[in-house]
Amino acid sequence: MKSYIIKNARIVNEGKIISADVLLKNGRIEKIASEISSPNAEVINAENNFLLPGMIDDQVHFREPGLTHKGDIYTESKAAVAGGITSFMEMPNTVPNTLTQSLLQDKYDLASTKSLANYSFFMGVSNDNYDEVMRTNKKTVCGIKIFMGSSTGNMLVDQPSTLERIFGNSELLIATHCEDEKTILNNLEKARNQFGENVPMWMHPQIRSAEACYLSSSFAVELAKSKGSRLHVLHISTAKEVDLFDNTIPLGKKRITAEACVHHLFFDESDYERLGTRIKWNPAVKSAEDKAAILKGVLENKIDVIATDHAPHTLEEKSKTYFNAPSGGPLVQHAMLSLMEHYHDGKITIEKIAEKTSHALSECFGIPDRGYIREGYYADLVLINPNKGFKVTESNLLYKCKWSPFENYTFRSTIEKTFVNGNLVFDNNNFDESIKGQRLAFTGLN
């Protein structure tokens, strides 16, 4: 395996920016010092670009198996590393749903031969697979996923007895999608009565409303408190939900954590007129006030991590009417660049970006030797040029679905290089696919 010396980088790590060299050897960070030389190492001049720990994305949908016309582990992991994401955790709503240990292992087997990034997969929960869920290994699997809302087919978990058993007995992190099914159905009926089948897209945040989100997430939080569960609430989309979470407890000791997604930080309801179903997500993109409150929650550590909820669909599928167009969109290739826009606008520091996309993920999930730029840690790194623009066009999209809600947008930064376990996987639009990513391990201390 090649060794590298990254020179003249501005290393962003643990709340500081330092200028130093970094030696990568045997997949790990061998040394960090003001001046490093090694005769057998390839020298990379970082030219004062930012060097961050690679993003660890705790929520993606890579669509394999069963939905590979939208995306697959190879295509979407390739887009991810081009976007500075070095590890991902994938959701169970593939086809078939990942509801047995055998089906879970099938996904790991696929990733071992196809994924360019490091990987883990959530075990899915239904109303009737309790025994299978309880067999999940907390040191080799990132967590279990519960859909406490109607976002995804027959994986809705709505039986109180099932929720009580899972929250009361799971030793793993419980990740939840929180939207109240009854509220959404009532809002859908009202919208259909008003507009028939031609419901406009701007109604989406009223149908999948702030009330629906809060009712479900507050219920999950109260249930977790009563049971002592390790709860992780995904994709917070409302101002009201932010106040459910505590920033007085150090992250390593928190039992209840929260996630924000890049699209809820970038878009708001004013964008529906321009982008329509391309920004149809569940939970919905809501008001500018909600967007601002989510960012405030990130900055104040009420929200602990930032992720993507990458969920590709074909353009043909997304071009349908409101009731028929699926929710979700591709995001991994441009997630870090979208966060860099907030940095350029003075809304967030580069140090906070590193914390929320990597450091905090390591702490939240208990991932050993990753998430920081430290000697002895895996060399999962991203080099970002903050002074070189990148225009998103169809021709440079790597998603299988070949579209993006960011199309024709020019970011003010560029991802130059991405290292996964010390392998230079992405280098100025060139890929080295000879070495695949690794299965993530966990301390099991959740």
C-alpha positions in Angstrom: 0.0 0.0 0.0 1.3 3.5 -0.9 2.5 5.9 1.7 1.8 9.6 1.4 3.0 12.8 3.0 0.4 15.6 2.9 2.3 18.9 3.1 1.3 22.5 3.8 -2.3 21.5 4.8 -4.4 23.5 7.2 -5.5 20.6 9.4 -8.9 21.1 10.9 -9.3 18.9 13.9 -10.7 19.0 17.5 -11.7 22.7 17.4 -8.4 23.9 16.0 -6.7 24.7 12.7 -2.9 23.9 12.5 -0.4 24.0 9.7 1.5 20.7 9.6 2.5 17.7 7.5 0.7 14.4 7.8 2.3 11.0 7.0 0.0 8.2 5.9 1.3 4.7 6.1 -0.3 1.2 6.1 -3.7 2.8 6.0 -3.2 4.8 9.2 -2.0 8.3 10.2 1.6 7.5 11.1 2.8 11.0 12.1 1.7 14.6 12.3 4.5 17.1 12.6 5.6 20.5 11.3 8.1 18.9 8.9 8.1 15.3 7.8 10.2 13.5 5.3 10.0 9.8 4.2 11.9 8.5 1.2 9.3 6.0 0.1 6.3 8.3 0.5 4.5 10.2 -2.3 4.4 13.9 -1.5 1.1 15.8 -1.9 1.3 19.5 -1.7 -1.9 20.6 -0.1 -1.2 24.3 -0.9 -2.9 25.5 2.3 -6.1 23.7 1.6 -8.2 22.4 4.5 -7.6 18.8 5.6 -10.5 17.4 7.5 -11.4 14.0 8.8 -13.7 12.4 6.2 -17.4 12.8 6.7 -19.1 9.8 8.4 -22.7 9.8 7.0 -25.0 8.1 9.3 -28.0 8.1 7.0 -28.0 7.0 3.4 -30.2 4.9 1.1 -28.0 3.3 -1.5 -30.9 1.2 -2.9 -29.3 -2.2 -3.1 -30.7 -4.8 -3.3 -34.0 -4.5 -5.1 -34.0 -0.8 -6.2 -30.8 -0.7 -8.2 -32.4 1.3 -11.1 -32.2 4.2 -8.7 -28.7 3.6 -7.3 -26.4 0.9 -6.0 -23.6 0.5 -3.5 -20.9 1.0 -6.1 -22.3 4.1 -7.8 -23.5 5.9 -4.7 -20.3 5.1 -2.7 -18.3 6.5 -5.6 -20.3 9.7 -5.5 -19.9 9.8 -1.7 -16.1 9.6 -1.8 -16.0 12.3 -4.5 -18.0 14.4 -2.0 -15.5 13.8 0.9 -17.6 11.1 2.6 -15.3 8.2 3.8 -17.9 6.1 5.7 -21.6 5.6 5.5 -24.4 3.8 7.4 -27.2 2.6 5.1 -30.9 2.2 5.9 -33.0 -1.0 5.8 -35.8 0.0 3.4 -34.3 -1.9 0.4 -36.2 -4.7 -1.3 -36.5 -7.0 0.5 -36.5 -4.9 3.7 -33.5 -5.7 5.9 -35.6 -7.5 8.6 -33.5 -10.7 9.1 -29.9 -11.3 10.1 -29.5 -13.2 6.8 -30.6 -10.3 4.7 -28.4 -7.9 6.8 -25.4 -10.1 6.1 -26.2 -10.1 2.4 -25.8 -6.4 2.3 -22.4 -6.6 4.1 -21.3 -9.2 1.5 -22.3 -6.9 -1.4 -20.5 -3.9 0.1 -17.3 -5.9 0.7 -16.8 -6.2 -3.0 -18.5 -3.0 -4.2 -18.1 -0.1 -1.8 -15.3 2.5 -2.2 -16.1 3.9 1.2 -16.3 2.3 4.7 -19.7 0.9 5.5 -22.3 -0.3 8.0 -25.9 -1.2 7.7 -28.8 -0.7 10.0 -31.0 -3.6 11.0 -34.6 -2.9 10.2 -37.5 -3.2 12.7 -41.1 -4.2 11.9 -44.0 -5.0 14.1 -43.1 -8.7 14.1 -39.4 -9.3 13.9 -38.4 -8.6 17.5 -36.4 -11.8 17.9 -34.3 -11.1 14.8 -33.6 -7.5 16.0 -32.4 -8.8 19.3 -29.8 -11.0 17.6 -28.0 -7.9 16.1 -24.4 -7.6 17.1 -23.7 -4.3 18.8 -20.0 -4.4 17.9 -20.4 -5.0 14.2 -23.7 -3.2 13.3 -24.3 0.6 13.7 -27.8 0.3 15.1 -31.4 -0.5 14.5 -33.8 1.6 12.5 -37.4 2.3 13.4 -39.8 4.1 11.1 -42.2 5.8 13.5 -44.0 7.4 10.5 -45.4 6.5 7.2 -42.3 7.3 5.2 -41.5 3.8 3.9 -44.0 1.1 2.9 -44.6 -1.7 5.3 -41.7 -0.8 7.7 -44.0 1.5 9.7 -43.8 0.4 13.3 -47.0 1.5 15.0 -47.8 -1.1 17.6 -47.1 0.3 21.1 -46.2 -3.1 22.5 -43.5 -3.5 19.8 -42.1 -0.1 20.6 -42.1 -0.7 24.3 -40.2 -4.0 23.9 -37.6 -2.5 21.5 -37.0 0.6 23.6 -36.9 -1.4 26.8 -34.5 -4.1 25.7 -32.3 -3.0 22.8 -28.6 -2.6 23.7 -28.0 -1.0 20.3 -28.5 2.6 19.2 -32.1 3.1 18.1 -32.4 5.4 15.1 -35.9 6.8 14.4 -37.7 8.4 11.6 -40.3 10.4 13.4 -43.6 11.6 11.8 -47.0 11.0 13.2 -49.0 8.8 10.8 -52.5 9.9 11.9 -51.7 13.6 11.5 -50.3 13.1 8.0 -53.3 11.1 6.9 -55.6 13.8 8.2 -53.6 16.5 6.4 -53.6 14.5 3.2 -57.4 14.1 3.2 -57.8 17.9 3.7 -55.4 18.6 0.8 -57.1 16.1 -1.5 -60.5 17.7 -0.6 -59.1 21.1 -1.6 -57.1 20.3 -4.6 -58.2 16.8 -5.8 -55.3 14.9 -7.4 -53.4 18.1 -8.3 -52.0 19.0 -4.9 -49.3 21.6 -5.4 -45.8 20.9 -4.0 -45.9 23.9 -1.6 -48.4 21.9 0.4 -45.9 19.3 1.3 -44.7 20.9 4.5 -48.3 21.5 5.5 -49.2 17.8 4.9 -46.1 16.4 6.6 -46.3 19.2 9.1 -44.3 20.5 12.0 -47.0 19.1 14.2 -46.7 15.6 12.7 -42.9 15.7 13.3 -43.1 17.0 16.9 -45.8 14.6 18.0 -43.7 11.6 16.9 -40.3 12.8 18.0 -41.5 14.0 21.4 -43.1 10.6 21.9 -39.9 8.8 21.0 -37.9 11.0 23.4 -40.3 10.4 26.3 -40.3 6.7 25.6 -36.5 6.6 25.5 -36.3 8.6 28.8 -38.7 6.2 30.5 -36.8 3.1 29.2 -33.2 4.4 29.4 -32.8 3.7 25.7 -30.0 4.9 23.4 -32.1 7.0 21.0 -30.9 8.9 17.9 -33.6 11.0 16.2 -32.9 11.4 12.5 -33.4 14.5 10.2 -34.8 17.1 12.6 -36.8 19.5 10.4 -38.6 21.9 12.7 -37.7 24.6 15.2 -40.0 23.1 17.8 -38.2 19.7 17.8 -34.8 21.3 18.5 -35.9 22.1 22.1 -36.4 18.4 22.8 -32.7 17.9 23.0 -30.2 18.7 25.8 -26.9 20.5 25.2 -25.9 20.4 28.9 -24.7 16.8 28.7 -21.4 15.9 27.0 -21.9 13.9 23.8 -20.2 10.9 25.1 -22.7 10.6 28.0 -25.8 11.5 26.1 -28.5 8.8 25.8 -30.6 10.9 23.4 -29.0 12.5 20.4 -30.2 14.2 17.2 -29.3 14.6 13.6 -29.7 17.4 11.1 -29.5 16.9 7.3 -27.8 19.1 4.7 -31.0 19.7 2.8 -32.9 21.0 5.8 -30.0 23.4 6.4 -29.8 24.6 2.7 -33.4 24.7 1.3 -36.6 26.1 2.6 -40.3 26.3 1.5 -39.5 29.2 -0.9 -37.6 26.7 -3.1 -40.6 24.5 -3.9 -41.7 26.9 -6.7 -38.3 26.6 -8.4 -37.4 22.9 -7.7 -40.8 21.2 -7.1 -40.5 17.5 -6.4 -36.7 17.6 -6.6 -36.8 18.8 -3.0 -39.6 16.6 -1.9 -38.3 14.9 1.2 -39.8 13.2 4.3 -39.7 15.0 6.7 -40.5 17.9 4.5 -38.3 21.0 3.9 -40.2 23.6 5.9 -39.9 27.3 6.6 -36.9 29.6 6.6 -37.4 30.0 10.4 -37.2 26.2 10.8 -34.0 26.2 8.7 -32.4 28.9 10.8 -33.4 27.1 14.1 -31.9 23.8 12.9 -28.6 25.5 12.2 -28.8 27.2 15.6 -29.4 23.8 17.2 -26.3 22.5 15.5 -24.2 25.4 16.6 -25.5 25.1 20.2 -25.0 21.3 20.3 -28.7 20.5 20.8 -28.3 18.7 17.4 -25.3 16.5 17.5 -24.5 15.4 13.9 -25.0 16.3 10.3 -25.9 13.7 7.6 -27.4 13.5 4.2 -30.4 11.1 4.0 -29.2 10.5 0.5 -32.1 8.8 -1.3 -32.0 8.7 -5.1 -34.9 8.2 -7.4 -35.0 8.4 -11.2 -36.0 11.7 -12.8 -39.0 9.9 -14.3 -40.2 9.0 -10.9 -39.6 12.5 -9.5 -41.4 14.1 -12.4 -44.8 12.6 -11.4 -47.6 14.5 -9.6 -47.5 15.1 -5.8 -49.2 11.9 -4.8 -47.1 9.7 -7.1 -43.6 11.3 -6.9 -41.5 9.6 -4.3 -39.7 11.5 -1.5 -36.0 11.7 -1.4 -33.1 12.9 -3.5 -29.3 12.4 -4.1 -27.0 14.4 -1.8 -23.7 12.6 -1.0 -21.6 14.1 -3.7 -22.3 17.7 -2.6 -23.1 17.5 1.1 -19.7 18.8 2.3 -19.7 21.5 -0.4 -23.2 22.7 0.7 -21.9 23.0 4.3 -18.9 24.9 3.0 -21.4 27.5 1.6 -22.5 28.2 5.2 -18.8 28.5 6.1 -18.3 31.1 3.3 -21.3 33.0 4.5 -20.0 33.1 8.0 -22.8 31.0 9.5 -20.6 28.1 10.7 -16.9 27.6 11.3 -14.8 25.0 9.5 -14.0 23.5 12.9 -17.7 23.0 13.7 -18.2 21.3 10.3 -15.4 18.8 11.1 -17.0 18.2 14.5 -20.5 17.6 13.3 -19.7 15.5 10.2 -17.0 13.4 11.8 -15.8 13.8 15.4 -19.4 13.7 16.8 -20.2 10.6 14.6 -17.3 8.8 16.2 -18.6 9.6 19.7 -22.3 9.1 18.9 -21.9 5.6 17.5 -18.7 4.5 19.3 -16.5 4.1 16.3 -12.9 3.3 17.3 -9.9 4.9 15.5 -12.0 7.0 13.1 -13.5 10.5 13.0 -10.3 12.5 14.0 -7.0 13.4 12.6 -4.8 11.6 15.2 -1.7 9.5 15.0 -2.6 5.8 14.9 -6.1 6.5 13.5 -7.3 5.3 10.1 -6.4 7.7 7.4 -9.9 8.7 6.4 -9.4 12.3 5.1 -10.7 14.9 2.8 -8.8 17.8 1.2 -11.0 20.8 0.4 -9.9 23.8 -1.6 -12.0 26.7 -0.2 -11.0 29.1 -3.0 -11.8 27.1 -6.1 -15.4 27.0 -7.4 -17.3 23.9 -8.5 -20.3 24.1 -10.8 -22.7 21.2 -10.6 -23.7 20.0 -14.1 -25.3 16.8 -15.3 -22.0 15.8 -16.9 -20.1 15.7 -13.6 -22.8 13.9 -11.5 -21.8 10.5 -10.4 -25.2 9.3 -9.1 -26.8 6.6 -11.1 -30.0 8.7 -11.2 -28.0 11.5 -12.9 -29.7 14.5 -11.4 -29.2 16.7 -8.3 -31.2 19.4 -6.5 -28.0 21.4 -6.8 -27.7 21.3 -10.6 -26.4 24.5 -12.1 -25.4 25.8 -8.6 -21.7 26.9 -8.3 -20.2 26.1 -5.0 -17.3 28.2 -3.8 -15.3 25.2 -2.7 -14.0 22.0 -4.4 -13.3 18.5 -3.0 -9.7 17.9 -4.2 -8.8 14.5 -2.7 -10.4 11.8 -0.5 -8.4 9.1 1.3 -10.2 6.0 2.6 -8.0 3.9 5.0 -5.0 5.6 3.5 -5.9 4.9 -0.1 -6.2 7.9 -2.3 -9.6 6.9 -3.7 -10.5 10.3 -5.2 -7.9 12.6 -6.7 -9.1 15.5 -8.8 -11.9 13.6 -10.5 -9.8 10.4 -10.9 -10.6 7.3 -8.9 -8.5 4.4 -7.6 -11.0 1.5 -7.1 -8.4 -1.2 -6.5 -8.9 -1.2 -2.7 -12.4 -1.3 -1.3 -13.7 0.2 2.0 -13.9 -1.6 5.3 -16.7 -2.7 7.5 -17.0 -0.3 10.4 -16.5 -1.6 13.9 -18.2 -0.3 17.1 -17.3 -0.2 20.7 -20.7 -1.5 21.7 -20.9 1.0 24.5 -24.1 2.7 23.4 
